[in-house]
Amino acid sequence: MKALFTCIFSLMYLSGICQSPDTLIYAQGKIINGITKAPVIAKISYESLPFGNMVGTSTGSSFYFPLYYNERYSITVEANGFASSKYLLDPVEANAERKVIRDIELLLPGPAANNAETTHMVGKVMRLDNLIFQTASSTIEESSYKELNEVVVMLQNNPKMVIQLEGHTDWVGNADMNMKLSRERVDAVRNYLISHGAPKTKIKTKAFGGTQPLSREDTEEARRLNRRVEVRILKN
């Protein structure tokens, strides 16, 4: 008898999560070298937003997976010798064949400003790896200024660009306090950028608290990775 529904296997199958094939939207794309356009073998990780209820990983130079229940998904692509890339896959962008097509170009590691000016990719997410705050505070350490100044230059050199600063904490502790801290931190970054010449109308902010961890491991390294501010390009 032909199955009437497509179900997620493994943990999702055991939970009984099913969806009619006629309503499924798929994400599809290739992973390529941003310079040579050659295929790149990469580790591909994805999870549904905002809570990561559905996750998956694969290795290869392409991806194809369903966006169950029309939820938005975050996809992270990592390959040796290239800067990691993170994108948002939104079902509203699906074509007539119910596919969200997104080819991902990997570039050599470099500062956020260089990456953005090279790709001009709306949806590009860049983590501010050198942004450091004082413990449990929104006070920015002086060692962070160089990277933040690069973001200012990026905005000045791309007058059509609009970015969103997205603040994240780890998931340990009080959820309301984590949300408050992440909001205060993105506000602090926005204020710094504006005070150093970035147009304030080009910078939006969003706080996530601990709702979107990069890792769910209960280790100090995982918690450090989860505490971050990311720059998302909304327009360019």
N, C-alpha and C positions, 0 to 999 in steps of 0.2 A: 504493500500500500504506500502510495507516495506521501511523503511527509508534508503536512500543511504548514509547518512552521520551521524556521531555522533557529537553532538554539546555540548559545555559547557553551562550549565544552569546558572541561576541567571544573574549576570552582563555580563558574557562572552556570554551568549545566547542572551541577549538583544543587544549586539554589533554585533551579527551575525558571531561569530568566529566558523567556522566548519572545520572538518578535516576528511578525508576518514578513516574509521576503519582499512583498510588494511595497513595504514601507521603509525598507533598509536603504540607507545612504552609505556609500563607500568612499574612503579616502584612497587616493592612488597617486603615485609619483615615482620619480627616479632620483637617485643620488648621484650627482656628477661633480667633477672638478670645475670650480668656477672659472678657471683660466683655460684649461685645455678642453673642457666639456666631455672628458672621458668619464666612463662609469667609475664609481668609487664604492668599494665594499665597506660598509659601515655598520655599526650597532644602532639599531632603531628602537627607541622606547616610546611608548605612547600611553596616555591615560585620560580617562574622561574627566571633565571639569564640572563642578569645582572640587569634588571630594575624592576623585580617583577610584571610584567604585569598580571601574572596568579598566584593566591594564593589560599590556602585552609588550613583548620584545621579539625582535628578529634580527638576523644578520643578512646583509645582501646589498645590492645596488638599486633596489626598488622596494616599494611597499604597497600593500593592498589590504585594507582591513575595514570592517564595518564600523560606522559611527552609531552605535546602538541607541535607540530612543531619541535620535536626532540631537544628542548632546554634543557640545563642543569638546574637542580633544586637544591636548597638548602633545606635540611630538618633538622628541629630542634626538638629534643625529650626531654620532661621534665616530671619528675615524682617525687612525694614527697619522700624525703629520698635518692635521687640519684643525682649525678652530671649531669647536662644537657649535651646533646651530639648534635653535629652539623656535618652533613656530606654533601658531594657533590654527587649528582646522575647524572651520565653522560650517555646519550643514546648510546654512542659508546661501552659501556660495556654490551649491551643487548645480551641475548642468542638467540638461534634459534627460540624461541617462542616469540620474541620481548619483553622480560621482563628483567629489571635490578633488580636482586635479591640482597637485602642487609638486613641481619638480624642485628639489633642494640643491642649491649650489654650495659646495664647501670651499672655504678659502683658507689660506695660510693664517696662522695665529697672528693677531695684531690688535691694536687698541680699538675700542668701540667706534671711534670716529672714522677710522680708516675703513672698517668693515661696512659701516652704513653708507659711506660715500661710494663704495665700490658696488654694492648690491642694489641700493635704492629700493629695497624690498619692503613693501608694506606688510606688516605682521612679523618682521624680524624682531627677535628678542635677544638682547645683549645683557649679560650679567656684569655688574660692576664689581669685578673680582678684587679690586684694590680699595674698595670703599670700606672703611672701618669706623665703627661707632664706639664710644665709650660704653662699658658694660652696663646693660639695662638702661641705656640712655639714648637720646636722639642727638647728642653732641658728636659732631663729626671730627675725627682725628685729622691732624694736619697732613699726615701721610696720604690722605685720600684726595688732596686738592688737585694733584696732577691729573688724575683720571677724570675728575669732575670738570676740570678746565678743558679736557678734550671733548667732553659732551657739549660744552658751550661753543667751541669751535665748530663742531658738527652742525649745530643748529644755525650758527651764523653763516656757514657755507652752503646750507641747504634751506633757503628761505621759505620753501613750500612745506617743509617738514613739520609734523606735529608728533610729539612723543607722549607716552604715558609712563610715568614712574610707578613701578609696582613693588610694594613693600611686603616682605615675608618674614616671619619669625619661625622658630622651630615650634613643634606641636606640644612641647612640654609646658606644663603650668596652666594658669587660668586663661581661658580662651578670650575673655573680654579684655584682659590686660595685654595679651599678645596682639589683639586687634588694635588697641589703642597705641601700643608701641610702634607697630608697623606704620600706622597712620602718621604718627609724629615724625618718624624717620623719613618717609617720603616727602613730608612737608619741609623738613630741614634741608633735604637735597634740592627740592624745588627752589627754596629761598636762596640757597647758595648759588645755583645756576643763574637765577634772575639778578642777584646782586653783582654777578660777574659778567653781565652783558647779554644773557639769553633772553629772548622775548617771552614775557610771561604768558602771552596768549597761546604760545606753542607748547606749553607744558601742562599736561594733565596728570592727576595722581589717582592711585587706587590702592587701598590697603586690603591685604588678604589674611593678616594674622598668621596662624599656623595651619590654614586649611589646604594649602597646596605644597606640601613638602616634596623635595626632590628625592629624599630617601626616608624610609620608615624604620630604618635600623636604629636601635637604641644605643648609639655610640656617640662620643663627643665629636668625632669627625663628621658624622651624619648631621648632628645638630648644627655644626658650624656651616655646613653646606646649605642647610635650610634657612639660615639667617642671611638674607640677601635683599638687595634692591636691584630690580631689572628694568631695562629701558626697552619699551615696545614702540616700534614705529607705527603710528596710526595713519599718517599721510606723508606723501613725499612727491 
